[in-house]
Amino acid sequence: MYQHYSFDLWLTLIKSNPYFKIERTKIFHRDFNPTGKSIDEVAKAFRQVDLMCNAVNESTGKNIDADEMYLMVISLINDNQLSLADIDTAKLYQDMDKLLFYYLPVVYSSVTIPTLQHLKEKGGSTFSLLSNTGFIKGATLRKVLVELKMNEYFDFQLYSDEVGMSKPNPSLFFLMMQHIKRINTGETINLNKIIHIGDNPKADIEGANTAGIKSLLINSNNQSILSLIS
């Protein structure tokens, strides 16, 4: 048993509902596409922006916000020729928020919740989320976890858009450790007793190791979350 378990969120504990991305692409194809790009070209723009912003965030340790990412997609669809000044980004995000809750993300696997439950029932450990965000903000993800009945497992949640830092930035992991000390008042915090679990070798594993805590790579390799209790 570890003193504290830190978890990544996307592709570690939850994953997208595939229909969300399909319907999101249709909306952008319909509403932000005066040049008449194909549905496949719009989908490609989303993938390009997602990959680019993830790479930039991981490299700089900073955070590109969802509003900026959506504007990048619109600009890319229109070959950077469309004025973005008249786009209501607040309404756009609200519309995407509604769409997300219609096509709610799903728990990553059938063993995810039972593993969290098993670790929680052991007692004595604290739990947190440490997640980079992209097109979906931390405020929305908090509500998603309530819908999925997963929020009850975590003592605190940290999201890159809310703190302006992205994994593997060591400062984000140090911020997490400050929160761990706060919820473990009066206890000695042993770095060897803190573990971060995630699917991304750079953001999760490299970030945790640089901060001096344990790490476990799951889902993107041949290991599942069950290895925490096996």
VOGU-3710 file (C-alpha; in Angstrom, 3 decimals, decimal comma):
1> myqhysfdlw> 0,000/0,000/0,000  1,128/3,518/-0,824  0,530/6,577/1,307  -0,913/8,413/-1,707  -2,164/7,338/-5,138  -2,142/9,930/-7,921  -3,964/9,107/-11,169  -3,975/10,552/-14,642  -7,513/10,753/-16,043  -7,812/10,355/-19,832
11> ltliksnpyf> -6,940/6,880/-21,117  -6,053/5,907/-17,551  -9,426/6,006/-15,784  -11,809/7,197/-18,508  -11,966/7,433/-22,297  -14,040/9,376/-24,805  -17,392/8,253/-26,056  -16,585/7,868/-29,779  -19,906/9,452/-30,766  -18,874/12,724/-29,087
21> kiertkifhr> -16,015/13,302/-31,500  -18,150/12,233/-34,476  -20,936/14,676/-33,613  -18,490/17,457/-32,719  -16,907/17,121/-36,154  -20,342/17,311/-37,800  -21,137/20,550/-35,952  -17,892/22,210/-36,996  -18,356/20,934/-40,556  -21,800/22,551/-40,616
31> dfnptgksid> -21,231/25,790/-38,687  -17,606/26,833/-39,222  -16,851/25,654/-42,718  -17,618/28,322/-45,353  -14,863/26,959/-47,589  -16,647/23,611/-47,857  -14,027/21,262/-46,454  -14,981/17,592/-46,281  -16,010/15,927/-43,019  -12,728/13,991/-43,078
41> evakafrqvd> -10,727/17,217/-43,413  -12,528/18,690/-40,406  -11,815/15,554/-38,379  -8,170/15,779/-39,452  -8,005/19,395/-38,217  -9,172/18,273/-34,768  -6,532/15,549/-34,652  -3,779/17,933/-35,761  -4,647/20,557/-33,151  -4,994/17,925/-30,427
51> lmcnavnest> -1,596/16,384/-31,173  0,129/19,741/-31,623  -1,195/21,247/-28,393  -0,406/18,096/-26,407  3,153/18,193/-27,728  3,538/21,913/-26,962  2,109/21,519/-23,449  4,401/18,585/-22,692  7,420/20,459/-24,063  6,822/23,813/-22,355
61> gknidademy> 5,084/22,567/-19,215  2,458/25,284/-19,760  -1,169/24,960/-20,922  -3,042/25,890/-24,089  -6,687/26,462/-23,181  -9,717/24,801/-24,764  -11,000/28,082/-26,235  -7,713/28,599/-28,046  -7,744/25,030/-29,324  -11,230/25,371/-30,787
71> lmvislindn> -10,210/28,597/-32,527  -7,161/26,819/-33,938  -9,415/24,134/-35,406  -11,684/26,731/-37,012  -8,686/28,605/-38,398  -7,178/25,399/-39,771  -10,444/24,378/-41,449  -10,469/27,756/-43,183  -6,783/27,803/-44,199  -6,166/30,593/-41,666
81> qlsladidta> -8,224/32,986/-43,804  -11,293/33,358/-41,565  -11,573/36,193/-39,033  -11,983/34,727/-35,548  -13,048/37,992/-33,890  -16,777/37,380/-34,253  -16,795/33,838/-32,854  -18,492/33,593/-29,466  -16,062/31,206/-27,749  -18,105/31,120/-24,539
91> klyqdmdkll> -21,213/29,915/-26,389  -19,117/27,518/-28,469  -17,718/25,885/-25,351  -21,168/25,719/-23,743  -22,461/23,914/-26,839  -19,547/21,458/-26,723  -20,179/20,988/-22,992  -23,794/20,009/-23,652  -22,697/17,635/-26,390  -20,185/15,995/-24,044
101> fyylpvvyss> -22,859/15,245/-21,454  -25,093/13,801/-24,140  -22,250/11,521/-25,226  -20,674/11,093/-21,811  -17,124/9,695/-21,511  -16,974/6,122/-20,243  -14,940/4,348/-17,575  -11,791/2,976/-19,184  -12,367/-0,710/-18,378  -14,475/-3,079/-16,311
111> vtiptlqhlk> -11,694/-3,353/-13,706  -11,156/0,399/-13,185  -13,822/1,053/-10,542  -13,310/-2,262/-8,678  -9,582/-1,491/-8,394  -10,222/1,994/-7,013  -12,772/0,529/-4,625  -10,355/-2,165/-3,453  -7,578/0,362/-2,786  -9,974/2,683/-0,970
121> ekggstfsll> -11,314/-0,088/1,238  -7,781/-0,950/2,362  -7,854/2,381/4,178  -5,148/4,808/5,202  -4,255/6,058/1,711  -5,253/9,311/0,024  -6,096/9,689/-3,681  -5,934/12,426/-6,280  -6,217/13,205/-9,985  -3,468/14,961/-11,926
131> sntgfikgat> -4,624/15,542/-15,482  -3,582/17,535/-18,521  -6,590/19,034/-20,283  -7,274/19,774/-23,936  -10,612/20,464/-25,586  -12,380/19,727/-22,281  -11,762/21,933/-19,261  -11,154/20,804/-15,708  -14,428/22,353/-14,539  -16,288/20,127/-16,994
141> lrkvlvelkm> -14,280/17,045/-16,042  -15,203/17,503/-12,393  -18,876/17,281/-13,400  -18,152/14,264/-15,620  -16,664/12,419/-12,642  -19,773/13,171/-10,602  -21,917/11,703/-13,393  -19,702/8,603/-13,518  -19,780/8,364/-9,695  -15,983/8,485/-9,577
151> neyfdfqlys> -15,466/11,803/-7,773  -15,958/10,160/-4,371  -12,667/8,298/-4,683  -10,479/11,418/-4,824  -9,397/13,775/-2,071  -8,477/16,457/-4,607  -8,247/17,023/-8,366  -5,672/19,100/-10,261  -6,156/20,084/-13,913  -3,617/21,802/-16,132
161> devgmskpnp> -5,984/24,515/-17,383  -6,824/25,520/-13,802  -3,224/25,855/-12,622  -1,534/26,895/-15,896  0,907/23,967/-15,892  0,997/20,649/-17,746  2,697/17,342/-17,039  5,580/16,519/-17,114  6,361/19,953/-15,580  7,895/19,093/-12,173
171> slfflmmqhi> 6,240/22,180/-10,685  2,849/20,567/-11,241  3,939/17,455/-9,358  5,373/19,626/-6,563  2,009/21,419/-6,368  0,377/18,018/-6,012  2,729/17,182/-3,148  1,748/20,399/-1,372  -1,868/19,262/-1,552  -0,875/15,812/-0,263
181> krintgetin> 0,781/17,405/2,773  -2,336/19,490/3,359  -4,667/16,496/3,468  -2,225/14,407/5,507  -1,798/16,936/8,314  0,669/15,848/10,958  1,958/12,897/8,949  5,443/12,515/7,501  5,262/12,392/3,704  7,608/9,777/2,231
191> lnkiihigdn> 8,191/10,267/-1,517  8,722/6,527/-1,921  5,174/6,039/-0,664  3,635/8,245/-3,374  2,823/6,739/-6,768  1,479/8,341/-9,944  -0,353/6,099/-12,409  -0,889/7,036/-16,050  -0,794/5,972/-19,693  1,714/8,511/-21,047
201> pkadiegant> 5,442/7,637/-20,744  6,529/11,282/-21,017  3,820/13,227/-19,188  3,130/10,690/-16,462  6,192/8,521/-15,985  8,938/11,012/-16,784  7,117/13,727/-14,834  6,675/11,576/-11,732  10,226/10,249/-11,810  11,686/13,749/-12,174
211> agiksllins> 9,673/14,821/-9,134  11,131/11,907/-7,160  7,998/9,808/-6,737  7,086/6,322/-7,912  5,255/5,772/-11,196  3,318/3,079/-13,017  2,559/2,978/-16,745  -0,737/1,302/-17,634  -3,081/0,776/-20,608  -0,661/1,989/-23,303
221> nnqsilslis> 1,458/-1,098/-22,587  0,506/-4,611/-21,538  -0,279/-3,600/-17,967  -3,685/-2,702/-16,514  -4,724/-0,890/-13,369  -5,127/-4,321/-11,763  -1,357/-4,460/-11,353  -1,793/-2,084/-8,406  -3,402/-4,871/-6,417  -1,975/-8,024/-8,006
//
